[in-house]
Amino acid sequence: MNELPIIVPHAAQSEMLPAIKIAMSQEGRIPKYALMDGDECYHDLIRNLWHRAETPFIINEHDVIAWPGAIPQLEACEHPWCTFLYRAPCGWLRNGLGLVKFDPKRLPNIFAQLFSKRHWAGLDMQIARRLEALGFNAHVHMPAVTNLNSLVWGVPHRADTLPI
């Protein structure tokens, strides 16, 4: 299995980033940390990765911690768009950017047309809707990874709300 490039987009004051760095170190991985210092930087990062991709790439957001072995599971998967289920303030996400692998060579160029909004908020759903409209669905891996974002901590978690 080949190790894929891992990119960790992060905010300047990310409180969760040290935990992600520890998790990456424990997996023996050295990702590229990309500072997102503007509202459209995340869009630009993924668009540039999409256009330059010679291999698939993995995004691990600065507030999502993967359990040991989750990243190798993405690397070994044959699907061109893979995600891990994780909880967000809006509920369980199956097609978010928290921990995701894209293989742009096997997916349509979703950046050929401009995005209506390039702000980081909602970018995951814009990408998902474009891919789904073109007949691609995320291959969802389980068990879920953990979103460390404090907005999620206040949301009650009940096992019976997990989508099947």
CNS distance restraints for C-alpha pairs under 8 A (distance, minus, plus):
assign (resid   1 and name CA) (resid  75 and name CA) 7.02 0.50 0.50
assign (resid   1 and name CA) (resid  76 and name CA) 6.23 0.50 0.50
assign (resid   2 and name CA) (resid  75 and name CA) 7.02 0.50 0.50
assign (resid   3 and name CA) (resid  72 and name CA) 7.68 0.50 0.50
assign (resid   3 and name CA) (resid  75 and name CA) 6.70 0.50 0.50
assign (resid   4 and name CA) (resid  55 and name CA) 7.30 0.50 0.50
assign (resid   4 and name CA) (resid  56 and name CA) 6.54 0.50 0.50
assign (resid   4 and name CA) (resid  57 and name CA) 5.68 0.50 0.50
assign (resid   4 and name CA) (resid  58 and name CA) 6.80 0.50 0.50
assign (resid   4 and name CA) (resid  75 and name CA) 6.52 0.50 0.50
assign (resid   5 and name CA) (resid  31 and name CA) 6.75 0.50 0.50
assign (resid   5 and name CA) (resid  32 and name CA) 7.73 0.50 0.50
assign (resid   5 and name CA) (resid  56 and name CA) 7.64 0.50 0.50
assign (resid   5 and name CA) (resid  57 and name CA) 5.20 0.50 0.50
assign (resid   5 and name CA) (resid  58 and name CA) 6.17 0.50 0.50
assign (resid   6 and name CA) (resid  30 and name CA) 7.76 0.50 0.50
assign (resid   6 and name CA) (resid  31 and name CA) 4.80 0.50 0.50
assign (resid   6 and name CA) (resid  32 and name CA) 6.24 0.50 0.50
assign (resid   6 and name CA) (resid  57 and name CA) 6.13 0.50 0.50
assign (resid   6 and name CA) (resid  58 and name CA) 4.69 0.50 0.50
assign (resid   6 and name CA) (resid  59 and name CA) 5.82 0.50 0.50
assign (resid   6 and name CA) (resid  60 and name CA) 6.88 0.50 0.50
assign (resid   7 and name CA) (resid  31 and name CA) 5.58 0.50 0.50
assign (resid   7 and name CA) (resid  32 and name CA) 4.83 0.50 0.50
assign (resid   7 and name CA) (resid  33 and name CA) 5.93 0.50 0.50
assign (resid   7 and name CA) (resid  34 and name CA) 6.85 0.50 0.50
assign (resid   7 and name CA) (resid  57 and name CA) 7.65 0.50 0.50
assign (resid   7 and name CA) (resid  58 and name CA) 6.19 0.50 0.50
assign (resid   7 and name CA) (resid  59 and name CA) 5.00 0.50 0.50
assign (resid   7 and name CA) (resid  60 and name CA) 6.20 0.50 0.50
assign (resid   8 and name CA) (resid  31 and name CA) 6.68 0.50 0.50
assign (resid   8 and name CA) (resid  32 and name CA) 6.12 0.50 0.50
assign (resid   8 and name CA) (resid  33 and name CA) 4.77 0.50 0.50
assign (resid   8 and name CA) (resid  34 and name CA) 5.94 0.50 0.50
assign (resid   8 and name CA) (resid  59 and name CA) 6.00 0.50 0.50
assign (resid   8 and name CA) (resid  60 and name CA) 5.03 0.50 0.50
assign (resid   8 and name CA) (resid  61 and name CA) 5.32 0.50 0.50
assign (resid   8 and name CA) (resid  62 and name CA) 5.90 0.50 0.50
assign (resid   9 and name CA) (resid  33 and name CA) 6.00 0.50 0.50
assign (resid   9 and name CA) (resid  34 and name CA) 4.67 0.50 0.50
assign (resid   9 and name CA) (resid  35 and name CA) 5.96 0.50 0.50
assign (resid   9 and name CA) (resid  36 and name CA) 6.26 0.50 0.50
assign (resid   9 and name CA) (resid  42 and name CA) 7.25 0.50 0.50
assign (resid   9 and name CA) (resid  59 and name CA) 7.54 0.50 0.50
assign (resid   9 and name CA) (resid  60 and name CA) 7.27 0.50 0.50
assign (resid   9 and name CA) (resid  61 and name CA) 5.60 0.50 0.50
assign (resid   9 and name CA) (resid  62 and name CA) 6.03 0.50 0.50
assign (resid  10 and name CA) (resid  14 and name CA) 6.52 0.50 0.50
assign (resid  10 and name CA) (resid  17 and name CA) 7.41 0.50 0.50
assign (resid  10 and name CA) (resid  33 and name CA) 7.09 0.50 0.50
assign (resid  10 and name CA) (resid  34 and name CA) 6.13 0.50 0.50
assign (resid  10 and name CA) (resid  35 and name CA) 5.19 0.50 0.50
assign (resid  10 and name CA) (resid  36 and name CA) 5.65 0.50 0.50
assign (resid  10 and name CA) (resid  61 and name CA) 6.79 0.50 0.50
assign (resid  10 and name CA) (resid  62 and name CA) 5.05 0.50 0.50
assign (resid  11 and name CA) (resid  35 and name CA) 5.91 0.50 0.50
assign (resid  11 and name CA) (resid  36 and name CA) 5.33 0.50 0.50
assign (resid  11 and name CA) (resid  37 and name CA) 6.59 0.50 0.50
assign (resid  11 and name CA) (resid  62 and name CA) 7.72 0.50 0.50
assign (resid  12 and name CA) (resid  35 and name CA) 6.49 0.50 0.50
assign (resid  12 and name CA) (resid  36 and name CA) 7.21 0.50 0.50
assign (resid  12 and name CA) (resid  37 and name CA) 6.87 0.50 0.50
assign (resid  14 and name CA) (resid  62 and name CA) 7.12 0.50 0.50
assign (resid  14 and name CA) (resid  63 and name CA) 7.91 0.50 0.50
assign (resid  16 and name CA) (resid  20 and name CA) 6.72 0.50 0.50
assign (resid  16 and name CA) (resid  62 and name CA) 6.39 0.50 0.50
assign (resid  16 and name CA) (resid  63 and name CA) 5.44 0.50 0.50
assign (resid  16 and name CA) (resid 148 and name CA) 6.63 0.50 0.50
assign (resid  16 and name CA) (resid 149 and name CA) 7.51 0.50 0.50
assign (resid  17 and name CA) (resid  21 and name CA) 6.22 0.50 0.50
assign (resid  17 and name CA) (resid  62 and name CA) 5.39 0.50 0.50
assign (resid  17 and name CA) (resid  63 and name CA) 6.76 0.50 0.50
assign (resid  18 and name CA) (resid  22 and name CA) 6.27 0.50 0.50
assign (resid  19 and name CA) (resid  23 and name CA) 6.24 0.50 0.50
assign (resid  19 and name CA) (resid  65 and name CA) 7.39 0.50 0.50
assign (resid  20 and name CA) (resid  24 and name CA) 6.12 0.50 0.50
assign (resid  20 and name CA) (resid  62 and name CA) 6.55 0.50 0.50
assign (resid  20 and name CA) (resid  63 and name CA) 7.37 0.50 0.50
assign (resid  20 and name CA) (resid  64 and name CA) 7.37 0.50 0.50
assign (resid  20 and name CA) (resid  65 and name CA) 5.83 0.50 0.50
assign (resid  21 and name CA) (resid  25 and name CA) 6.09 0.50 0.50
assign (resid  22 and name CA) (resid  26 and name CA) 6.14 0.50 0.50
assign (resid  23 and name CA) (resid  27 and name CA) 6.38 0.50 0.50
assign (resid  23 and name CA) (resid  65 and name CA) 7.01 0.50 0.50
assign (resid  23 and name CA) (resid  66 and name CA) 7.20 0.50 0.50
assign (resid  23 and name CA) (resid  67 and name CA) 7.91 0.50 0.50
assign (resid  23 and name CA) (resid  68 and name CA) 7.78 0.50 0.50
assign (resid  24 and name CA) (resid  28 and name CA) 6.25 0.50 0.50
assign (resid  24 and name CA) (resid  29 and name CA) 5.14 0.50 0.50
assign (resid  24 and name CA) (resid  30 and name CA) 6.68 0.50 0.50
assign (resid  24 and name CA) (resid  31 and name CA) 7.47 0.50 0.50
assign (resid  25 and name CA) (resid  29 and name CA) 5.71 0.50 0.50
assign (resid  25 and name CA) (resid  30 and name CA) 7.09 0.50 0.50
assign (resid  26 and name CA) (resid  68 and name CA) 7.97 0.50 0.50
assign (resid  27 and name CA) (resid  68 and name CA) 6.70 0.50 0.50
assign (resid  27 and name CA) (resid  69 and name CA) 7.68 0.50 0.50
assign (resid  36 and name CA) (resid  41 and name CA) 5.41 0.50 0.50
assign (resid  36 and name CA) (resid  42 and name CA) 6.30 0.50 0.50
assign (resid  37 and name CA) (resid  41 and name CA) 6.71 0.50 0.50
assign (resid  39 and name CA) (resid 118 and name CA) 7.65 0.50 0.50
assign (resid  39 and name CA) (resid 119 and name CA) 5.03 0.50 0.50
assign (resid  39 and name CA) (resid 120 and name CA) 5.74 0.50 0.50
assign (resid  40 and name CA) (resid  44 and name CA) 6.36 0.50 0.50
assign (resid  40 and name CA) (resid 118 and name CA) 5.22 0.50 0.50
assign (resid  40 and name CA) (resid 119 and name CA) 4.74 0.50 0.50
assign (resid  40 and name CA) (resid 120 and name CA) 5.98 0.50 0.50
assign (resid  41 and name CA) (resid  45 and name CA) 5.99 0.50 0.50
assign (resid  41 and name CA) (resid 119 and name CA) 7.94 0.50 0.50
assign (resid  41 and name CA) (resid 120 and name CA) 7.45 0.50 0.50
assign (resid  42 and name CA) (resid  46 and name CA) 6.33 0.50 0.50
assign (resid  42 and name CA) (resid 119 and name CA) 7.66 0.50 0.50
assign (resid  42 and name CA) (resid 120 and name CA) 5.69 0.50 0.50
assign (resid  43 and name CA) (resid  47 and name CA) 6.06 0.50 0.50
assign (resid  43 and name CA) (resid 118 and name CA) 5.66 0.50 0.50
assign (resid  43 and name CA) (resid 119 and name CA) 7.01 0.50 0.50
assign (resid  43 and name CA) (resid 120 and name CA) 6.48 0.50 0.50
assign (resid  43 and name CA) (resid 123 and name CA) 6.93 0.50 0.50
assign (resid  44 and name CA) (resid  48 and name CA) 5.99 0.50 0.50
assign (resid  45 and name CA) (resid  49 and name CA) 6.15 0.50 0.50
assign (resid  46 and name CA) (resid  50 and name CA) 5.94 0.50 0.50
assign (resid  47 and name CA) (resid  51 and name CA) 6.28 0.50 0.50
assign (resid  47 and name CA) (resid 111 and name CA) 6.34 0.50 0.50
assign (resid  48 and name CA) (resid  52 and name CA) 6.08 0.50 0.50
assign (resid  49 and name CA) (resid  53 and name CA) 5.55 0.50 0.50
assign (resid  49 and name CA) (resid  57 and name CA) 7.90 0.50 0.50
assign (resid  50 and name CA) (resid 104 and name CA) 5.66 0.50 0.50
assign (resid  50 and name CA) (resid 109 and name CA) 7.70 0.50 0.50
assign (resid  51 and name CA) (resid 104 and name CA) 7.72 0.50 0.50
assign (resid  53 and name CA) (resid  57 and name CA) 7.42 0.50 0.50
assign (resid  53 and name CA) (resid 103 and name CA) 7.74 0.50 0.50
assign (resid  53 and name CA) (resid 104 and name CA) 6.56 0.50 0.50
assign (resid  53 and name CA) (resid 105 and name CA) 7.47 0.50 0.50
assign (resid  54 and name CA) (resid 105 and name CA) 7.62 0.50 0.50
assign (resid  55 and name CA) (resid 103 and name CA) 6.67 0.50 0.50
assign (resid  55 and name CA) (resid 105 and name CA) 7.77 0.50 0.50
assign (resid  56 and name CA) (resid  80 and name CA) 7.80 0.50 0.50
assign (resid  56 and name CA) (resid 101 and name CA) 6.76 0.50 0.50
assign (resid  56 and name CA) (resid 102 and name CA) 5.48 0.50 0.50
assign (resid  56 and name CA) (resid 103 and name CA) 4.06 0.50 0.50
assign (resid  56 and name CA) (resid 104 and name CA) 6.67 0.50 0.50
assign (resid  56 and name CA) (resid 105 and name CA) 7.84 0.50 0.50
assign (resid  57 and name CA) (resid 101 and name CA) 5.63 0.50 0.50
assign (resid  57 and name CA) (resid 102 and name CA) 5.66 0.50 0.50
assign (resid  57 and name CA) (resid 103 and name CA) 6.62 0.50 0.50
assign (resid  58 and name CA) (resid  99 and name CA) 7.11 0.50 0.50
assign (resid  58 and name CA) (resid 100 and name CA) 5.57 0.50 0.50
assign (resid  58 and name CA) (resid 101 and name CA) 4.36 0.50 0.50
assign (resid  58 and name CA) (resid 102 and name CA) 6.55 0.50 0.50
assign (resid  59 and name CA) (resid  97 and name CA) 6.78 0.50 0.50
assign (resid  59 and name CA) (resid  98 and name CA) 7.04 0.50 0.50
assign (resid  59 and name CA) (resid  99 and name CA) 5.62 0.50 0.50
assign (resid  59 and name CA) (resid 100 and name CA) 5.34 0.50 0.50
assign (resid  59 and name CA) (resid 101 and name CA) 6.46 0.50 0.50
assign (resid  60 and name CA) (resid  64 and name CA) 6.61 0.50 0.50
assign (resid  60 and name CA) (resid  65 and name CA) 7.84 0.50 0.50
assign (resid  60 and name CA) (resid  97 and name CA) 7.48 0.50 0.50
assign (resid  60 and name CA) (resid  98 and name CA) 5.67 0.50 0.50
assign (resid  60 and name CA) (resid  99 and name CA) 4.57 0.50 0.50
assign (resid  60 and name CA) (resid 100 and name CA) 6.77 0.50 0.50
assign (resid  61 and name CA) (resid  97 and name CA) 7.03 0.50 0.50
assign (resid  61 and name CA) (resid  98 and name CA) 4.99 0.50 0.50
assign (resid  61 and name CA) (resid  99 and name CA) 6.50 0.50 0.50
assign (resid  63 and name CA) (resid  98 and name CA) 7.71 0.50 0.50
assign (resid  63 and name CA) (resid 147 and name CA) 5.73 0.50 0.50
assign (resid  63 and name CA) (resid 148 and name CA) 5.06 0.50 0.50
assign (resid  63 and name CA) (resid 149 and name CA) 5.60 0.50 0.50
assign (resid  64 and name CA) (resid  98 and name CA) 5.73 0.50 0.50
assign (resid  64 and name CA) (resid  99 and name CA) 6.96 0.50 0.50
assign (resid  64 and name CA) (resid 145 and name CA) 6.90 0.50 0.50
assign (resid  64 and name CA) (resid 146 and name CA) 5.57 0.50 0.50
assign (resid  64 and name CA) (resid 147 and name CA) 4.41 0.50 0.50
assign (resid  64 and name CA) (resid 148 and name CA) 5.83 0.50 0.50
assign (resid  64 and name CA) (resid 149 and name CA) 7.73 0.50 0.50
assign (resid  65 and name CA) (resid 145 and name CA) 6.19 0.50 0.50
assign (resid  65 and name CA) (resid 146 and name CA) 5.31 0.50 0.50
assign (resid  65 and name CA) (resid 147 and name CA) 6.43 0.50 0.50
assign (resid  65 and name CA) (resid 148 and name CA) 7.08 0.50 0.50
assign (resid  66 and name CA) (resid  70 and name CA) 5.86 0.50 0.50
assign (resid  66 and name CA) (resid  71 and name CA) 7.17 0.50 0.50
assign (resid  66 and name CA) (resid  99 and name CA) 7.56 0.50 0.50
assign (resid  66 and name CA) (resid 145 and name CA) 5.21 0.50 0.50
assign (resid  66 and name CA) (resid 146 and name CA) 6.65 0.50 0.50
assign (resid  67 and name CA) (resid 145 and name CA) 6.31 0.50 0.50
assign (resid  67 and name CA) (resid 146 and name CA) 7.96 0.50 0.50
assign (resid  69 and name CA) (resid  73 and name CA) 6.22 0.50 0.50
assign (resid  70 and name CA) (resid  74 and name CA) 6.59 0.50 0.50
assign (resid  71 and name CA) (resid  75 and name CA) 6.35 0.50 0.50
assign (resid  72 and name CA) (resid  76 and name CA) 6.13 0.50 0.50
assign (resid  73 and name CA) (resid  77 and name CA) 6.26 0.50 0.50
assign (resid  74 and name CA) (resid  82 and name CA) 6.66 0.50 0.50
assign (resid  74 and name CA) (resid  83 and name CA) 7.84 0.50 0.50
assign (resid  74 and name CA) (resid 100 and name CA) 7.79 0.50 0.50
assign (resid  74 and name CA) (resid 101 and name CA) 6.50 0.50 0.50
assign (resid  75 and name CA) (resid 101 and name CA) 7.84 0.50 0.50
assign (resid  77 and name CA) (resid  82 and name CA) 7.76 0.50 0.50
assign (resid  79 and name CA) (resid 139 and name CA) 6.64 0.50 0.50
assign (resid  80 and name CA) (resid 101 and name CA) 7.27 0.50 0.50
assign (resid  80 and name CA) (resid 102 and name CA) 5.64 0.50 0.50
assign (resid  80 and name CA) (resid 103 and name CA) 4.76 0.50 0.50
assign (resid  80 and name CA) (resid 104 and name CA) 7.45 0.50 0.50
assign (resid  80 and name CA) (resid 106 and name CA) 6.01 0.50 0.50
assign (resid  80 and name CA) (resid 107 and name CA) 6.73 0.50 0.50
assign (resid  81 and name CA) (resid 100 and name CA) 7.30 0.50 0.50
assign (resid  81 and name CA) (resid 101 and name CA) 5.63 0.50 0.50
assign (resid  81 and name CA) (resid 102 and name CA) 4.81 0.50 0.50
assign (resid  81 and name CA) (resid 103 and name CA) 6.50 0.50 0.50
assign (resid  81 and name CA) (resid 137 and name CA) 7.36 0.50 0.50
assign (resid  81 and name CA) (resid 138 and name CA) 5.26 0.50 0.50
assign (resid  81 and name CA) (resid 139 and name CA) 6.18 0.50 0.50
assign (resid  82 and name CA) (resid 100 and name CA) 5.56 0.50 0.50
assign (resid  82 and name CA) (resid 101 and name CA) 5.09 0.50 0.50
assign (resid  82 and name CA) (resid 102 and name CA) 6.79 0.50 0.50
assign (resid  82 and name CA) (resid 138 and name CA) 5.34 0.50 0.50
assign (resid  82 and name CA) (resid 139 and name CA) 4.63 0.50 0.50
assign (resid  82 and name CA) (resid 140 and name CA) 5.88 0.50 0.50
assign (resid  82 and name CA) (resid 141 and name CA) 7.14 0.50 0.50
assign (resid  83 and name CA) (resid  94 and name CA) 6.74 0.50 0.50
assign (resid  83 and name CA) (resid  95 and name CA) 6.13 0.50 0.50
assign (resid  83 and name CA) (resid  96 and name CA) 7.07 0.50 0.50
assign (resid  83 and name CA) (resid  97 and name CA) 7.42 0.50 0.50
assign (resid  83 and name CA) (resid  98 and name CA) 7.83 0.50 0.50
assign (resid  83 and name CA) (resid  99 and name CA) 5.85 0.50 0.50
assign (resid  83 and name CA) (resid 100 and name CA) 4.35 0.50 0.50
assign (resid  83 and name CA) (resid 101 and name CA) 6.45 0.50 0.50
assign (resid  83 and name CA) (resid 138 and name CA) 6.35 0.50 0.50
assign (resid  83 and name CA) (resid 139 and name CA) 6.22 0.50 0.50
assign (resid  83 and name CA) (resid 140 and name CA) 5.03 0.50 0.50
assign (resid  83 and name CA) (resid 141 and name CA) 6.03 0.50 0.50
assign (resid  84 and name CA) (resid  94 and name CA) 6.68 0.50 0.50
assign (resid  84 and name CA) (resid  95 and name CA) 7.84 0.50 0.50
assign (resid  84 and name CA) (resid  98 and name CA) 7.60 0.50 0.50
assign (resid  84 and name CA) (resid  99 and name CA) 5.86 0.50 0.50
assign (resid  84 and name CA) (resid 100 and name CA) 6.67 0.50 0.50
assign (resid  84 and name CA) (resid 140 and name CA) 5.48 0.50 0.50
assign (resid  84 and name CA) (resid 141 and name CA) 4.72 0.50 0.50
assign (resid  84 and name CA) (resid 142 and name CA) 6.12 0.50 0.50
assign (resid  84 and name CA) (resid 143 and name CA) 7.57 0.50 0.50
assign (resid  84 and name CA) (resid 144 and name CA) 5.92 0.50 0.50
assign (resid  84 and name CA) (resid 145 and name CA) 6.39 0.50 0.50
assign (resid  85 and name CA) (resid  92 and name CA) 6.73 0.50 0.50
assign (resid  85 and name CA) (resid  93 and name CA) 5.63 0.50 0.50
assign (resid  85 and name CA) (resid  94 and name CA) 4.87 0.50 0.50
assign (resid  85 and name CA) (resid  95 and name CA) 7.56 0.50 0.50
assign (resid  85 and name CA) (resid 140 and name CA) 6.43 0.50 0.50
assign (resid  85 and name CA) (resid 141 and name CA) 6.52 0.50 0.50
assign (resid  85 and name CA) (resid 142 and name CA) 6.37 0.50 0.50
assign (resid  85 and name CA) (resid 143 and name CA) 7.21 0.50 0.50
assign (resid  85 and name CA) (resid 144 and name CA) 4.67 0.50 0.50
assign (resid  85 and name CA) (resid 145 and name CA) 6.44 0.50 0.50
assign (resid  86 and name CA) (resid  92 and name CA) 5.63 0.50 0.50
assign (resid  86 and name CA) (resid  93 and name CA) 5.51 0.50 0.50
assign (resid  86 and name CA) (resid  94 and name CA) 7.10 0.50 0.50
assign (resid  86 and name CA) (resid  98 and name CA) 7.44 0.50 0.50
assign (resid  86 and name CA) (resid 144 and name CA) 5.18 0.50 0.50
assign (resid  86 and name CA) (resid 145 and name CA) 5.38 0.50 0.50
assign (resid  86 and name CA) (resid 146 and name CA) 6.06 0.50 0.50
assign (resid  86 and name CA) (resid 147 and name CA) 6.38 0.50 0.50
assign (resid  87 and name CA) (resid  91 and name CA) 5.58 0.50 0.50
assign (resid  87 and name CA) (resid  92 and name CA) 4.38 0.50 0.50
assign (resid  87 and name CA) (resid  93 and name CA) 6.05 0.50 0.50
assign (resid  87 and name CA) (resid 146 and name CA) 7.13 0.50 0.50
assign (resid  87 and name CA) (resid 147 and name CA) 6.19 0.50 0.50
assign (resid  87 and name CA) (resid 152 and name CA) 7.12 0.50 0.50
assign (resid  88 and name CA) (resid  92 and name CA) 5.98 0.50 0.50
assign (resid  88 and name CA) (resid  93 and name CA) 6.67 0.50 0.50
assign (resid  88 and name CA) (resid 147 and name CA) 6.91 0.50 0.50
assign (resid  88 and name CA) (resid 151 and name CA) 7.86 0.50 0.50
assign (resid  88 and name CA) (resid 152 and name CA) 5.77 0.50 0.50
assign (resid  89 and name CA) (resid 151 and name CA) 6.08 0.50 0.50
assign (resid  89 and name CA) (resid 152 and name CA) 5.10 0.50 0.50
assign (resid  89 and name CA) (resid 155 and name CA) 6.91 0.50 0.50
assign (resid  92 and name CA) (resid 162 and name CA) 7.11 0.50 0.50
assign (resid  92 and name CA) (resid 163 and name CA) 7.38 0.50 0.50
assign (resid  94 and name CA) (resid 138 and name CA) 7.41 0.50 0.50
assign (resid  94 and name CA) (resid 140 and name CA) 6.24 0.50 0.50
assign (resid  95 and name CA) (resid 124 and name CA) 7.37 0.50 0.50
assign (resid  95 and name CA) (resid 125 and name CA) 7.48 0.50 0.50
assign (resid  95 and name CA) (resid 128 and name CA) 6.22 0.50 0.50
assign (resid  95 and name CA) (resid 138 and name CA) 5.94 0.50 0.50
assign (resid  95 and name CA) (resid 140 and name CA) 7.60 0.50 0.50
assign (resid  96 and name CA) (resid 100 and name CA) 7.45 0.50 0.50
assign (resid  96 and name CA) (resid 124 and name CA) 5.19 0.50 0.50
assign (resid  96 and name CA) (resid 125 and name CA) 6.84 0.50 0.50
assign (resid  96 and name CA) (resid 128 and name CA) 7.53 0.50 0.50
assign (resid  97 and name CA) (resid 124 and name CA) 5.59 0.50 0.50
assign (resid  98 and name CA) (resid 147 and name CA) 7.79 0.50 0.50
assign (resid  99 and name CA) (resid 145 and name CA) 7.92 0.50 0.50
assign (resid 103 and name CA) (resid 107 and name CA) 6.44 0.50 0.50
assign (resid 104 and name CA) (resid 108 and name CA) 6.93 0.50 0.50
assign (resid 104 and name CA) (resid 109 and name CA) 7.14 0.50 0.50
assign (resid 107 and name CA) (resid 131 and name CA) 7.99 0.50 0.50
assign (resid 107 and name CA) (resid 136 and name CA) 8.00 0.50 0.50
assign (resid 108 and name CA) (resid 131 and name CA) 7.59 0.50 0.50
assign (resid 108 and name CA) (resid 134 and name CA) 7.78 0.50 0.50
assign (resid 110 and name CA) (resid 127 and name CA) 7.35 0.50 0.50
assign (resid 110 and name CA) (resid 130 and name CA) 6.43 0.50 0.50
assign (resid 110 and name CA) (resid 131 and name CA) 7.06 0.50 0.50
assign (resid 111 and name CA) (resid 115 and name CA) 7.35 0.50 0.50
assign (resid 115 and name CA) (resid 126 and name CA) 7.72 0.50 0.50
assign (resid 117 and name CA) (resid 123 and name CA) 7.81 0.50 0.50
assign (resid 118 and name CA) (resid 123 and name CA) 6.90 0.50 0.50
assign (resid 119 and name CA) (resid 123 and name CA) 6.74 0.50 0.50
assign (resid 122 and name CA) (resid 126 and name CA) 6.40 0.50 0.50
assign (resid 123 and name CA) (resid 127 and name CA) 6.24 0.50 0.50
assign (resid 124 and name CA) (resid 128 and name CA) 6.16 0.50 0.50
assign (resid 125 and name CA) (resid 129 and name CA) 5.90 0.50 0.50
assign (resid 126 and name CA) (resid 130 and name CA) 6.22 0.50 0.50
assign (resid 127 and name CA) (resid 131 and name CA) 6.29 0.50 0.50
assign (resid 128 and name CA) (resid 132 and name CA) 5.96 0.50 0.50
assign (resid 128 and name CA) (resid 137 and name CA) 7.93 0.50 0.50
assign (resid 128 and name CA) (resid 138 and name CA) 7.93 0.50 0.50
assign (resid 129 and name CA) (resid 133 and name CA) 5.92 0.50 0.50
assign (resid 130 and name CA) (resid 134 and name CA) 6.43 0.50 0.50
assign (resid 131 and name CA) (resid 135 and name CA) 6.54 0.50 0.50
assign (resid 131 and name CA) (resid 136 and name CA) 5.21 0.50 0.50
assign (resid 131 and name CA) (resid 137 and name CA) 6.90 0.50 0.50
assign (resid 132 and name CA) (resid 136 and name CA) 4.78 0.50 0.50
assign (resid 132 and name CA) (resid 137 and name CA) 5.46 0.50 0.50
assign (resid 147 and name CA) (resid 152 and name CA) 7.15 0.50 0.50
assign (resid 148 and name CA) (resid 152 and name CA) 7.28 0.50 0.50
assign (resid 148 and name CA) (resid 153 and name CA) 7.59 0.50 0.50
assign (resid 149 and name CA) (resid 153 and name CA) 7.01 0.50 0.50
assign (resid 150 and name CA) (resid 154 and name CA) 7.16 0.50 0.50
assign (resid 151 and name CA) (resid 155 and name CA) 7.48 0.50 0.50
assign (resid 157 and name CA) (resid 161 and name CA) 7.70 0.50 0.50
assign (resid 158 and name CA) (resid 162 and name CA) 7.56 0.50 0.50
